[in-house]
Amino acid sequence: MKRLLLGVALSGLILASLLGAAAAQEREYCPDRPGLDTPACTIAPGRISVETSLADWTRDDQPGSREDNILFGDTMVRVGVSDTIEARIGWTPLGHDRMRDSTGVDSVNGIGDVSLGMKANLHHPDGSDLSVSVLPFVTLSVGRSSIGAGDWGAGFLVPLTYELSDSVSLDLTPEIDAAVDQDGNGRHLAYSSTAGLSVAVSKAITLTGELQALRDNDPDKHTSQALAALSLAWMASDDLQFDMLGAAGLNHDTPDARVYAGVSRRF
């Protein structure tokens, strides 16, 4: 009996030790938000990340017109499928678009499109050191015009993250898309690249500056856009993050301003 009790106690200690080691080795939470870049890290298997914009406002001033677009509850859900692969689904439950020009004001309310994607990490899924992933996605046209694109689209990203030090990291995200035409019928080539520098101001707060260049070969009008952004993330706990972003267009083809705030939660 003593040997049996000793064996049970020893087994319990070994199990507790293994569970403690597994918990200690669990990845740090790595939300996609905030920012223009997409981090290369993936969600650990069996974990779920829900990442939501409480409100996302974009303003675009053009000669003789002004457009305001506001998205509410724009959400991305990421599910860890394996050690290196996550499945992704995104949807905008409510959007408001307001166009004002010399003829008057036109407003549209509606839902946005659904996006489906899969991020596969090729090196360091926790985002440490040099981390590289590939991210193909498709968008399904379920939203109303001005909020949704009007047709299906697709794209491919290659997120890269490189840790320069314990507190500074570099992000790079080249992207190529079969983007939906402005008239909502058909697709065209669009491509972009985003570069960002993130600095951990403290254990809980990270500040990120980014630049993005985009070329859109829409049949109606070819445009080249340039954007600068600054974002702040506050990790309130191991599984909860709050964030905000401000961005400004750097040329006349780019929307003038964008501001959003959001929250991410890991389960």
Salt bridges, closest charged atoms under 4 A:
GLU26 OE2 - ARG47 NH1 1.97
ASP32 OD1 - ARG78 NH1 3.51
ASP32 OD2 - ARG88 NH2 2.61
ASP32 OD1 - LYS119 NZ 3.37
GLU51 OE2 - ARG78 NH1 2.77
ASP56 OD2 - ARG258 NH2 2.66
ASP61 OD2 - ARG59 NE 3.00
ASP68 OD2 - ARG66 NE 3.04
ASP83 OD1 - ARG27 NH2 2.63
GLU86 OE2 - ARG78 NE 2.90
GLU86 OE2 - ARG88 NH1 2.78
ASP151 OD2 - ARG187 NH1 3.14
ASP181 OD1 - HIS188 ND1 2.78
ASP216 OD1 - HIS188 NE2 2.52
ASP218 OD2 - HIS188 ND1 3.67
ASP239 OD1 - ARG47 NH2 3.61
ASP239 OD1 - ARG266 NE 2.64
ASP243 OD1 - ARG33 NH2 2.77
ASP253 OD1 - LYS221 NZ 3.80
ASP253 OD1 - HIS252 NE2 3.35
